[in-house]
Amino acid sequence: MITFSAILQLAIVLGALWVGSRYGSLALGAISGIGLALLVFGFGLRPGTPPTDVIYIIIAAVTCAGIMQASGGMDWLIQIAEKLLRKHPDWITFLAPLCTFFLTVLVGTGHVVYTLMPIICDIAIKKGIRPERPCGVASIASQVGITCSPIAAAVVAFVTISNANGFDVTIPRVLMVSIPACLCGLMAAAAASYHRGLDLDKDPVFQAKLNDPEQYSYIYGNSATTLDKEIPQSAKNAVFVFLAALAVIVMFAIFPDLLPVWDGKALKMNIVIQIVMISAAALMILFCKAEPKKAVAGPVWQSGMVAVVAIYGIAWMADTYFSNYMTEIQMMLEDIVKEYPWSIALVFFLVSVLINSQGAVVVAMLPLAYQLGIAGPVLLGVLPSVYGYFFIPNYPSDIATVNFDRSGTTVIGKYLLNHSFMMPGLICVTVSTLVAYAITSLIY
């Protein structure tokens, strides 16, 4: 039976998440610390376990990606994507989300797309395509790719927690489900966006802007591009080192017999990822002219460290609450999860709306889902539902996309929820989850 005290404590947990989300960035983790302190010192709850394994992996992966960015390797990847988009501008509504998606898959964070977004907008405007169409779905795609990246916190945490709870799954197996499912979701969202809104030549608001010389110059006078930047061979070598590191991680995941064994137990994949990523970062520093100071100042490393703090505080606070009331929660939800195990997807989505981190959702909620008795294949099938923070448009990639669109067609609406990312986000997550659930139903 859930007591009044338990309800009050849950209100503290939700309140900490709500206040933290209003401040954003590091505040999510720090303010969760206040909630944790109230639970432990105010109500005497036994502290849960901080998610140290996942945090170490994030640090290693983000350090490697940040070093690659400092070497100039990210510029080369962006340049390759721009060449593709400019070669096929008519298909930018479909190609732009594919580019942002695969950039995130490679690097493990959606914050690598800020350089590409102005280019997407520029190509759309020059081609006469309403920029809202490719920009809205491309921003969504940059976050959807997180559940499809072998070094992203959400994927690594899912595998680590699942293995600890008896579901023997590897990173490649997760990607075999999440990548095709999310690509289906993205293409569905892109198709729905293809004729979204009025064409620029028929949009009275946009046409009125063109009558103002200053607005006309602002919209058409600038040209965002990376094609004039010369990429040194050292930067390209850094990308090759990074891709080789990913290949090594996937190889060990597919062929675990290659791993060293002590006392009958093979080296765990979370340790493998850390060793390989840190080693790759070192190779880039030694042989690819990557400057560590630039890495620390870069957006990839900084956003990754913010994610570390957020996951640290949020997951520790959530684990403290749920671990102390697991019996009561199981009694309350047992019938629902037995009858409708897929309903956990709604919980994942709603929590993501609150905490703006897919990795934090997995770390905080997946142990609860397993303890409720939900099978591992079901949880793998609903993994795409951990992305829900497009719902309230306060995430940096969405805000940046609005600012990059010089046409003003990509917007956060007057009523907050009527924004440019709602429709493609809902379609993408819904279709991705349904397809992933269908795939796991066939496999298992």
Contacts in CASP RR format, 6 or more apart in sequence:
PFRMAT RR
TARGET T0000
AUTHOR 0000-0000-0000
METHOD contacts of the structure
MODEL  1
MITFSAILQLAIVLGALWVGSRYGSLALGAISGIGLALLVFGFGLRPGTP
PTDVIYIIIAAVTCAGIMQASGGMDWLIQIAEKLLRKHPDWITFLAPLCT
FFLTVLVGTGHVVYTLMPIICDIAIKKGIRPERPCGVASIASQVGITCSP
IAAAVVAFVTISNANGFDVTIPRVLMVSIPACLCGLMAAAAASYHRGLDL
DKDPVFQAKLNDPEQYSYIYGNSATTLDKEIPQSAKNAVFVFLAALAVIV
MFAIFPDLLPVWDGKALKMNIVIQIVMISAAALMILFCKAEPKKAVAGPV
WQSGMVAVVAIYGIAWMADTYFSNYMTEIQMMLEDIVKEYPWSIALVFFL
VSVLINSQGAVVVAMLPLAYQLGIAGPVLLGVLPSVYGYFFIPNYPSDIA
TVNFDRSGTTVIGKYLLNHSFMMPGLICVTVSTLVAYAITSLIY
1 328 0 8 1.000
1 331 0 8 1.000
2 325 0 8 1.000
2 328 0 8 1.000
2 332 0 8 1.000
5 43 0 8 1.000
6 325 0 8 1.000
6 328 0 8 1.000
9 39 0 8 1.000
9 43 0 8 1.000
9 45 0 8 1.000
9 321 0 8 1.000
10 321 0 8 1.000
12 35 0 8 1.000
12 38 0 8 1.000
12 39 0 8 1.000
13 35 0 8 1.000
13 39 0 8 1.000
13 317 0 8 1.000
13 318 0 8 1.000
13 321 0 8 1.000
14 354 0 8 1.000
16 31 0 8 1.000
16 32 0 8 1.000
16 33 0 8 1.000
16 34 0 8 1.000
16 35 0 8 1.000
16 317 0 8 1.000
17 28 0 8 1.000
17 32 0 8 1.000
17 314 0 8 1.000
17 354 0 8 1.000
17 355 0 8 1.000
18 354 0 8 1.000
19 27 0 8 1.000
19 31 0 8 1.000
20 27 0 8 1.000
20 28 0 8 1.000
20 29 0 8 1.000
20 30 0 8 1.000
20 31 0 8 1.000
20 32 0 8 1.000
21 28 0 8 1.000
21 354 0 8 1.000
21 355 0 8 1.000
21 356 0 8 1.000
21 392 0 8 1.000
21 394 0 8 1.000
23 31 0 8 1.000
24 356 0 8 1.000
24 394 0 8 1.000
25 306 0 8 1.000
26 306 0 8 1.000
26 309 0 8 1.000
26 310 0 8 1.000
28 309 0 8 1.000
28 310 0 8 1.000
28 313 0 8 1.000
28 314 0 8 1.000
28 355 0 8 1.000
28 356 0 8 1.000
28 357 0 8 1.000
28 360 0 8 1.000
29 309 0 8 1.000
29 310 0 8 1.000
29 311 0 8 1.000
29 312 0 8 1.000
29 313 0 8 1.000
29 314 0 8 1.000
30 309 0 8 1.000
30 313 0 8 1.000
32 310 0 8 1.000
32 313 0 8 1.000
32 314 0 8 1.000
32 316 0 8 1.000
32 317 0 8 1.000
33 313 0 8 1.000
33 316 0 8 1.000
33 317 0 8 1.000
35 317 0 8 1.000
36 47 0 8 1.000
36 313 0 8 1.000
36 316 0 8 1.000
36 317 0 8 1.000
36 320 0 8 1.000
39 45 0 8 1.000
39 317 0 8 1.000
39 320 0 8 1.000
39 321 0 8 1.000
40 46 0 8 1.000
40 47 0 8 1.000
40 320 0 8 1.000
45 320 0 8 1.000
45 321 0 8 1.000
45 324 0 8 1.000
46 320 0 8 1.000
46 323 0 8 1.000
46 324 0 8 1.000
47 316 0 8 1.000
47 320 0 8 1.000
48 316 0 8 1.000
48 319 0 8 1.000
48 320 0 8 1.000
48 323 0 8 1.000
49 316 0 8 1.000
49 319 0 8 1.000
50 312 0 8 1.000
50 313 0 8 1.000
50 315 0 8 1.000
50 316 0 8 1.000
50 319 0 8 1.000
51 157 0 8 1.000
51 311 0 8 1.000
51 312 0 8 1.000
51 315 0 8 1.000
51 316 0 8 1.000
51 319 0 8 1.000
51 363 0 8 1.000
53 160 0 8 1.000
53 270 0 8 1.000
54 153 0 8 1.000
54 156 0 8 1.000
54 157 0 8 1.000
54 160 0 8 1.000
54 270 0 8 1.000
54 311 0 8 1.000
54 315 0 8 1.000
54 359 0 8 1.000
54 363 0 8 1.000
55 308 0 8 1.000
55 311 0 8 1.000
55 312 0 8 1.000
56 270 0 8 1.000
56 274 0 8 1.000
57 151 0 8 1.000
57 153 0 8 1.000
57 156 0 8 1.000
57 270 0 8 1.000
57 273 0 8 1.000
57 274 0 8 1.000
57 277 0 8 1.000
58 153 0 8 1.000
58 156 0 8 1.000
58 304 0 8 1.000
58 307 0 8 1.000
58 308 0 8 1.000
58 311 0 8 1.000
59 305 0 8 1.000
59 308 0 8 1.000
60 273 0 8 1.000
60 274 0 8 1.000
60 277 0 8 1.000
60 278 0 8 1.000
60 281 0 8 1.000
61 108 0 8 1.000
61 151 0 8 1.000
61 152 0 8 1.000
61 153 0 8 1.000
61 156 0 8 1.000
61 273 0 8 1.000
61 277 0 8 1.000
62 109 0 8 1.000
62 300 0 8 1.000
62 301 0 8 1.000
62 303 0 8 1.000
62 304 0 8 1.000
62 305 0 8 1.000
62 307 0 8 1.000
62 308 0 8 1.000
63 277 0 8 1.000
63 278 0 8 1.000
63 281 0 8 1.000
63 295 0 8 1.000
63 301 0 8 1.000
64 151 0 8 1.000
64 242 0 8 1.000
64 245 0 8 1.000
64 277 0 8 1.000
64 278 0 8 1.000
64 280 0 8 1.000
64 281 0 8 1.000
64 284 0 8 1.000
65 107 0 8 1.000
65 108 0 8 1.000
65 109 0 8 1.000
65 112 0 8 1.000
65 151 0 8 1.000
65 242 0 8 1.000
65 300 0 8 1.000
65 301 0 8 1.000
66 281 0 8 1.000
66 295 0 8 1.000
66 298 0 8 1.000
66 300 0 8 1.000
66 301 0 8 1.000
67 238 0 8 1.000
67 281 0 8 1.000
67 284 0 8 1.000
67 285 0 8 1.000
67 290 0 8 1.000
67 292 0 8 1.000
67 295 0 8 1.000
68 74 0 8 1.000
68 107 0 8 1.000
68 238 0 8 1.000
68 239 0 8 1.000
68 241 0 8 1.000
68 242 0 8 1.000
68 284 0 8 1.000
68 290 0 8 1.000
69 112 0 8 1.000
69 294 0 8 1.000
69 295 0 8 1.000
69 298 0 8 1.000
69 299 0 8 1.000
69 300 0 8 1.000
69 301 0 8 1.000
70 290 0 8 1.000
70 291 0 8 1.000
70 292 0 8 1.000
70 293 0 8 1.000
70 294 0 8 1.000
70 295 0 8 1.000
70 298 0 8 1.000
71 234 0 8 1.000
71 235 0 8 1.000
71 238 0 8 1.000
71 284 0 8 1.000
71 288 0 8 1.000
71 289 0 8 1.000
71 290 0 8 1.000
72 231 0 8 1.000
72 232 0 8 1.000
72 235 0 8 1.000
72 238 0 8 1.000
72 290 0 8 1.000
73 231 0 8 1.000
73 235 0 8 1.000
73 236 0 8 1.000
73 238 0 8 1.000
73 239 0 8 1.000
74 107 0 8 1.000
74 112 0 8 1.000
74 115 0 8 1.000
74 300 0 8 1.000
75 115 0 8 1.000
75 226 0 8 1.000
75 229 0 8 1.000
75 231 0 8 1.000
75 235 0 8 1.000
76 231 0 8 1.000
76 235 0 8 1.000
76 236 0 8 1.000
76 239 0 8 1.000
77 103 0 8 1.000
77 106 0 8 1.000
77 112 0 8 1.000
77 239 0 8 1.000
78 103 0 8 1.000
78 115 0 8 1.000
78 116 0 8 1.000
78 119 0 8 1.000
78 226 0 8 1.000
79 226 0 8 1.000
79 227 0 8 1.000
79 229 0 8 1.000
79 231 0 8 1.000
81 99 0 8 1.000
81 103 0 8 1.000
81 116 0 8 1.000
82 116 0 8 1.000
82 119 0 8 1.000
82 225 0 8 1.000
82 226 0 8 1.000
82 227 0 8 1.000
83 227 0 8 1.000
84 95 0 8 1.000
84 99 0 8 1.000
85 92 0 8 1.000
85 95 0 8 1.000
85 96 0 8 1.000
85 99 0 8 1.000
85 119 0 8 1.000
85 120 0 8 1.000
85 123 0 8 1.000
86 123 0 8 1.000
86 227 0 8 1.000
88 95 0 8 1.000
89 123 0 8 1.000
89 124 0 8 1.000
89 126 0 8 1.000
89 127 0 8 1.000
89 129 0 8 1.000
90 127 0 8 1.000
92 120 0 8 1.000
92 123 0 8 1.000
92 124 0 8 1.000
92 127 0 8 1.000
92 129 0 8 1.000
92 134 0 8 1.000
93 129 0 8 1.000
93 133 0 8 1.000
93 134 0 8 1.000
93 137 0 8 1.000
93 190 0 8 1.000
93 193 0 8 1.000
93 194 0 8 1.000
94 187 0 8 1.000
94 190 0 8 1.000
94 191 0 8 1.000
94 194 0 8 1.000
96 120 0 8 1.000
96 134 0 8 1.000
96 135 0 8 1.000
96 137 0 8 1.000
96 138 0 8 1.000
96 141 0 8 1.000
97 134 0 8 1.000
97 137 0 8 1.000
97 138 0 8 1.000
97 140 0 8 1.000
97 141 0 8 1.000
97 186 0 8 1.000
97 189 0 8 1.000
97 190 0 8 1.000
98 141 0 8 1.000
98 186 0 8 1.000
99 116 0 8 1.000
99 138 0 8 1.000
100 110 0 8 1.000
100 113 0 8 1.000
100 116 0 8 1.000
100 117 0 8 1.000
100 138 0 8 1.000
100 139 0 8 1.000
100 141 0 8 1.000
100 142 0 8 1.000
101 141 0 8 1.000
101 142 0 8 1.000
101 144 0 8 1.000
101 145 0 8 1.000
101 148 0 8 1.000
101 182 0 8 1.000
101 183 0 8 1.000
101 186 0 8 1.000
103 110 0 8 1.000
103 112 0 8 1.000
103 113 0 8 1.000
103 116 0 8 1.000
103 142 0 8 1.000
104 110 0 8 1.000
104 112 0 8 1.000
104 113 0 8 1.000
104 141 0 8 1.000
104 142 0 8 1.000
104 143 0 8 1.000
104 144 0 8 1.000
104 145 0 8 1.000
104 146 0 8 1.000
104 148 0 8 1.000
104 149 0 8 1.000
104 152 0 8 1.000
105 145 0 8 1.000
105 148 0 8 1.000
105 149 0 8 1.000
105 179 0 8 1.000
106 149 0 8 1.000
106 242 0 8 1.000
106 243 0 8 1.000
106 246 0 8 1.000
107 149 0 8 1.000
107 151 0 8 1.000
107 300 0 8 1.000
108 145 0 8 1.000
108 146 0 8 1.000
108 149 0 8 1.000
108 151 0 8 1.000
108 152 0 8 1.000
109 146 0 8 1.000
109 152 0 8 1.000
109 300 0 8 1.000
109 303 0 8 1.000
109 304 0 8 1.000
109 307 0 8 1.000
110 142 0 8 1.000
110 143 0 8 1.000
110 145 0 8 1.000
110 146 0 8 1.000
110 303 0 8 1.000
110 397 0 8 1.000
111 299 0 8 1.000
111 300 0 8 1.000
111 303 0 8 1.000
111 304 0 8 1.000
111 396 0 8 1.000
111 397 0 8 1.000
112 142 0 8 1.000
112 299 0 8 1.000
112 300 0 8 1.000
113 138 0 8 1.000
113 139 0 8 1.000
113 142 0 8 1.000
113 397 0 8 1.000
114 299 0 8 1.000
114 397 0 8 1.000
114 400 0 8 1.000
115 226 0 8 1.000
116 138 0 8 1.000
117 135 0 8 1.000
117 138 0 8 1.000
117 139 0 8 1.000
117 400 0 8 1.000
117 401 0 8 1.000
117 404 0 8 1.000
118 224 0 8 1.000
118 404 0 8 1.000
119 224 0 8 1.000
119 225 0 8 1.000
119 226 0 8 1.000
120 131 0 8 1.000
120 134 0 8 1.000
120 135 0 8 1.000
120 138 0 8 1.000
121 131 0 8 1.000
121 135 0 8 1.000
121 224 0 8 1.000
121 404 0 8 1.000
121 405 0 8 1.000
121 406 0 8 1.000
121 407 0 8 1.000
121 410 0 8 1.000
122 222 0 8 1.000
122 223 0 8 1.000
122 224 0 8 1.000
122 225 0 8 1.000
124 130 0 8 1.000
124 131 0 8 1.000
124 133 0 8 1.000
124 134 0 8 1.000
124 135 0 8 1.000
124 407 0 8 1.000
125 131 0 8 1.000
125 200 0 8 1.000
125 219 0 8 1.000
125 220 0 8 1.000
125 406 0 8 1.000
125 407 0 8 1.000
126 220 0 8 1.000
126 223 0 8 1.000
128 199 0 8 1.000
128 200 0 8 1.000
128 201 0 8 1.000
129 199 0 8 1.000
129 200 0 8 1.000
130 196 0 8 1.000
130 197 0 8 1.000
130 198 0 8 1.000
130 199 0 8 1.000
130 200 0 8 1.000
130 203 0 8 1.000
130 407 0 8 1.000
130 409 0 8 1.000
131 405 0 8 1.000
131 406 0 8 1.000
131 407 0 8 1.000
131 408 0 8 1.000
131 409 0 8 1.000
131 410 0 8 1.000
132 193 0 8 1.000
132 196 0 8 1.000
132 197 0 8 1.000
132 405 0 8 1.000
132 407 0 8 1.000
132 409 0 8 1.000
132 410 0 8 1.000
132 411 0 8 1.000
132 420 0 8 1.000
133 193 0 8 1.000
133 194 0 8 1.000
133 195 0 8 1.000
133 196 0 8 1.000
133 197 0 8 1.000
134 193 0 8 1.000
135 401 0 8 1.000
135 404 0 8 1.000
135 405 0 8 1.000
135 410 0 8 1.000
135 420 0 8 1.000
136 193 0 8 1.000
136 401 0 8 1.000
136 410 0 8 1.000
136 420 0 8 1.000
136 421 0 8 1.000
136 424 0 8 1.000
137 186 0 8 1.000
137 189 0 8 1.000
137 190 0 8 1.000
137 193 0 8 1.000
137 424 0 8 1.000
137 425 0 8 1.000
137 428 0 8 1.000
138 401 0 8 1.000
139 390 0 8 1.000
139 397 0 8 1.000
139 398 0 8 1.000
139 401 0 8 1.000
139 421 0 8 1.000
140 186 0 8 1.000
140 189 0 8 1.000
140 390 0 8 1.000
140 421 0 8 1.000
140 424 0 8 1.000
140 425 0 8 1.000
140 428 0 8 1.000
141 186 0 8 1.000
141 428 0 8 1.000
142 397 0 8 1.000
143 358 0 8 1.000
143 387 0 8 1.000
143 389 0 8 1.000
143 390 0 8 1.000
143 395 0 8 1.000
143 397 0 8 1.000
144 182 0 8 1.000
144 185 0 8 1.000
144 186 0 8 1.000
144 384 0 8 1.000
144 387 0 8 1.000
144 428 0 8 1.000
144 429 0 8 1.000
144 432 0 8 1.000
145 152 0 8 1.000
145 182 0 8 1.000
146 152 0 8 1.000
146 153 0 8 1.000
146 154 0 8 1.000
146 155 0 8 1.000
146 358 0 8 1.000
146 359 0 8 1.000
146 387 0 8 1.000
147 154 0 8 1.000
147 155 0 8 1.000
147 178 0 8 1.000
147 182 0 8 1.000
147 358 0 8 1.000
147 383 0 8 1.000
147 384 0 8 1.000
147 386 0 8 1.000
147 387 0 8 1.000
148 155 0 8 1.000
148 175 0 8 1.000
148 178 0 8 1.000
148 179 0 8 1.000
148 182 0 8 1.000
149 155 0 8 1.000
150 156 0 8 1.000
150 171 0 8 1.000
150 172 0 8 1.000
150 175 0 8 1.000
150 246 0 8 1.000
150 249 0 8 1.000
150 250 0 8 1.000
150 253 0 8 1.000
151 246 0 8 1.000
151 249 0 8 1.000
151 273 0 8 1.000
151 277 0 8 1.000
152 358 0 8 1.000
152 359 0 8 1.000
153 307 0 8 1.000
153 311 0 8 1.000
153 358 0 8 1.000
153 359 0 8 1.000
153 362 0 8 1.000
153 363 0 8 1.000
154 358 0 8 1.000
154 359 0 8 1.000
154 361 0 8 1.000
154 362 0 8 1.000
154 383 0 8 1.000
154 386 0 8 1.000
155 171 0 8 1.000
155 174 0 8 1.000
155 175 0 8 1.000
155 178 0 8 1.000
156 171 0 8 1.000
156 270 0 8 1.000
156 273 0 8 1.000
157 359 0 8 1.000
157 362 0 8 1.000
157 363 0 8 1.000
157 366 0 8 1.000
158 169 0 8 1.000
158 174 0 8 1.000
158 362 0 8 1.000
158 366 0 8 1.000
158 379 0 8 1.000
158 380 0 8 1.000
158 383 0 8 1.000
159 169 0 8 1.000
159 170 0 8 1.000
159 171 0 8 1.000
159 174 0 8 1.000
159 269 0 8 1.000
160 269 0 8 1.000
160 270 0 8 1.000
161 362 0 8 1.000
161 363 0 8 1.000
161 366 0 8 1.000
161 367 0 8 1.000
161 370 0 8 1.000
162 168 0 8 1.000
162 169 0 8 1.000
162 366 0 8 1.000
162 370 0 8 1.000
162 376 0 8 1.000
162 379 0 8 1.000
162 380 0 8 1.000
163 169 0 8 1.000
165 367 0 8 1.000
165 370 0 8 1.000
165 376 0 8 1.000
167 370 0 8 1.000
167 375 0 8 1.000
167 376 0 8 1.000
167 377 0 8 1.000
167 379 0 8 1.000
167 380 0 8 1.000
169 376 0 8 1.000
169 380 0 8 1.000
170 253 0 8 1.000
170 254 0 8 1.000
170 256 0 8 1.000
170 269 0 8 1.000
171 249 0 8 1.000
171 250 0 8 1.000
171 253 0 8 1.000
171 269 0 8 1.000
172 250 0 8 1.000
172 253 0 8 1.000
172 254 0 8 1.000
173 380 0 8 1.000
174 380 0 8 1.000
174 383 0 8 1.000
176 439 0 8 1.000
177 380 0 8 1.000
177 381 0 8 1.000
177 383 0 8 1.000
177 436 0 8 1.000
177 439 0 8 1.000
177 440 0 8 1.000
177 443 0 8 1.000
178 383 0 8 1.000
178 384 0 8 1.000
178 436 0 8 1.000
180 435 0 8 1.000
180 439 0 8 1.000
181 381 0 8 1.000
181 384 0 8 1.000
181 432 0 8 1.000
181 433 0 8 1.000
181 435 0 8 1.000
181 436 0 8 1.000
181 439 0 8 1.000
182 384 0 8 1.000
182 428 0 8 1.000
182 432 0 8 1.000
182 436 0 8 1.000
184 431 0 8 1.000
184 432 0 8 1.000
184 435 0 8 1.000
185 427 0 8 1.000
185 428 0 8 1.000
185 429 0 8 1.000
185 431 0 8 1.000
185 432 0 8 1.000
185 435 0 8 1.000
186 428 0 8 1.000
186 432 0 8 1.000
188 427 0 8 1.000
188 428 0 8 1.000
188 431 0 8 1.000
189 423 0 8 1.000
189 424 0 8 1.000
189 425 0 8 1.000
189 427 0 8 1.000
189 428 0 8 1.000
189 431 0 8 1.000
190 424 0 8 1.000
192 423 0 8 1.000
192 424 0 8 1.000
192 427 0 8 1.000
193 423 0 8 1.000
193 424 0 8 1.000
196 423 0 8 1.000
197 203 0 8 1.000
197 409 0 8 1.000
198 206 0 8 1.000
200 206 0 8 1.000
200 207 0 8 1.000
200 407 0 8 1.000
200 409 0 8 1.000
201 207 0 8 1.000
203 409 0 8 1.000
206 407 0 8 1.000
206 408 0 8 1.000
206 409 0 8 1.000
209 215 0 8 1.000
209 216 0 8 1.000
209 219 0 8 1.000
209 407 0 8 1.000
210 216 0 8 1.000
210 219 0 8 1.000
218 406 0 8 1.000
219 406 0 8 1.000
219 407 0 8 1.000
222 406 0 8 1.000
232 289 0 8 1.000
234 287 0 8 1.000
234 288 0 8 1.000
234 289 0 8 1.000
235 288 0 8 1.000
237 287 0 8 1.000
237 288 0 8 1.000
238 284 0 8 1.000
238 288 0 8 1.000
238 290 0 8 1.000
241 280 0 8 1.000
241 283 0 8 1.000
241 284 0 8 1.000
241 287 0 8 1.000
241 288 0 8 1.000
242 280 0 8 1.000
242 284 0 8 1.000
244 280 0 8 1.000
245 276 0 8 1.000
245 277 0 8 1.000
245 279 0 8 1.000
245 280 0 8 1.000
248 276 0 8 1.000
249 269 0 8 1.000
249 272 0 8 1.000
249 273 0 8 1.000
249 276 0 8 1.000
249 277 0 8 1.000
251 258 0 8 1.000
252 258 0 8 1.000
252 259 0 8 1.000
252 269 0 8 1.000
252 272 0 8 1.000
253 269 0 8 1.000
256 266 0 8 1.000
259 266 0 8 1.000
259 267 0 8 1.000
259 272 0 8 1.000
260 266 0 8 1.000
260 267 0 8 1.000
261 267 0 8 1.000
284 290 0 8 1.000
285 292 0 8 1.000
295 301 0 8 1.000
296 302 0 8 1.000
303 396 0 8 1.000
307 357 0 8 1.000
307 359 0 8 1.000
307 360 0 8 1.000
310 355 0 8 1.000
310 356 0 8 1.000
310 357 0 8 1.000
310 360 0 8 1.000
311 357 0 8 1.000
311 359 0 8 1.000
311 360 0 8 1.000
311 363 0 8 1.000
314 355 0 8 1.000
314 357 0 8 1.000
314 360 0 8 1.000
314 363 0 8 1.000
314 364 0 8 1.000
315 360 0 8 1.000
315 363 0 8 1.000
315 364 0 8 1.000
318 364 0 8 1.000
318 365 0 8 1.000
318 368 0 8 1.000
319 364 0 8 1.000
319 367 0 8 1.000
322 329 0 8 1.000
322 367 0 8 1.000
322 368 0 8 1.000
322 371 0 8 1.000
326 368 0 8 1.000
326 371 0 8 1.000
329 368 0 8 1.000
329 372 0 8 1.000
330 371 0 8 1.000
330 372 0 8 1.000
333 372 0 8 1.000
334 372 0 8 1.000
336 343 0 8 1.000
337 343 0 8 1.000
337 344 0 8 1.000
337 372 0 8 1.000
337 373 0 8 1.000
337 374 0 8 1.000
341 374 0 8 1.000
341 375 0 8 1.000
341 378 0 8 1.000
342 378 0 8 1.000
342 382 0 8 1.000
342 437 0 8 1.000
344 365 0 8 1.000
344 369 0 8 1.000
344 372 0 8 1.000
344 374 0 8 1.000
344 378 0 8 1.000
344 379 0 8 1.000
344 382 0 8 1.000
345 382 0 8 1.000
345 385 0 8 1.000
345 433 0 8 1.000
346 385 0 8 1.000
347 365 0 8 1.000
347 369 0 8 1.000
348 361 0 8 1.000
348 365 0 8 1.000
348 382 0 8 1.000
348 385 0 8 1.000
348 386 0 8 1.000
349 385 0 8 1.000
349 386 0 8 1.000
349 387 0 8 1.000
349 388 0 8 1.000
349 429 0 8 1.000
351 361 0 8 1.000
351 364 0 8 1.000
351 365 0 8 1.000
352 358 0 8 1.000
352 361 0 8 1.000
352 385 0 8 1.000
352 386 0 8 1.000
352 387 0 8 1.000
352 388 0 8 1.000
352 389 0 8 1.000
353 388 0 8 1.000
353 389 0 8 1.000
353 391 0 8 1.000
353 392 0 8 1.000
355 361 0 8 1.000
355 364 0 8 1.000
355 389 0 8 1.000
356 389 0 8 1.000
356 394 0 8 1.000
356 395 0 8 1.000
357 389 0 8 1.000
358 386 0 8 1.000
358 387 0 8 1.000
359 386 0 8 1.000
361 386 0 8 1.000
362 383 0 8 1.000
362 386 0 8 1.000
366 379 0 8 1.000
369 379 0 8 1.000
370 376 0 8 1.000
370 379 0 8 1.000
377 440 0 8 1.000
377 441 0 8 1.000
377 443 0 8 1.000
377 444 0 8 1.000
378 437 0 8 1.000
378 440 0 8 1.000
380 436 0 8 1.000
380 440 0 8 1.000
381 433 0 8 1.000
381 436 0 8 1.000
381 437 0 8 1.000
381 439 0 8 1.000
381 440 0 8 1.000
382 433 0 8 1.000
382 436 0 8 1.000
382 437 0 8 1.000
383 436 0 8 1.000
384 429 0 8 1.000
384 432 0 8 1.000
384 433 0 8 1.000
384 436 0 8 1.000
385 429 0 8 1.000
385 433 0 8 1.000
387 429 0 8 1.000
388 425 0 8 1.000
388 429 0 8 1.000
389 395 0 8 1.000
390 398 0 8 1.000
390 421 0 8 1.000
390 422 0 8 1.000
390 425 0 8 1.000
391 417 0 8 1.000
391 422 0 8 1.000
392 416 0 8 1.000
392 417 0 8 1.000
393 399 0 8 1.000
393 402 0 8 1.000
393 412 0 8 1.000
393 416 0 8 1.000
393 419 0 8 1.000
393 421 0 8 1.000
398 412 0 8 1.000
398 419 0 8 1.000
398 421 0 8 1.000
399 412 0 8 1.000
401 410 0 8 1.000
401 420 0 8 1.000
401 421 0 8 1.000
402 408 0 8 1.000
402 410 0 8 1.000
402 411 0 8 1.000
402 412 0 8 1.000
402 420 0 8 1.000
404 410 0 8 1.000
409 420 0 8 1.000
410 420 0 8 1.000
411 419 0 8 1.000
411 420 0 8 1.000
412 419 0 8 1.000
412 420 0 8 1.000
413 419 0 8 1.000
END
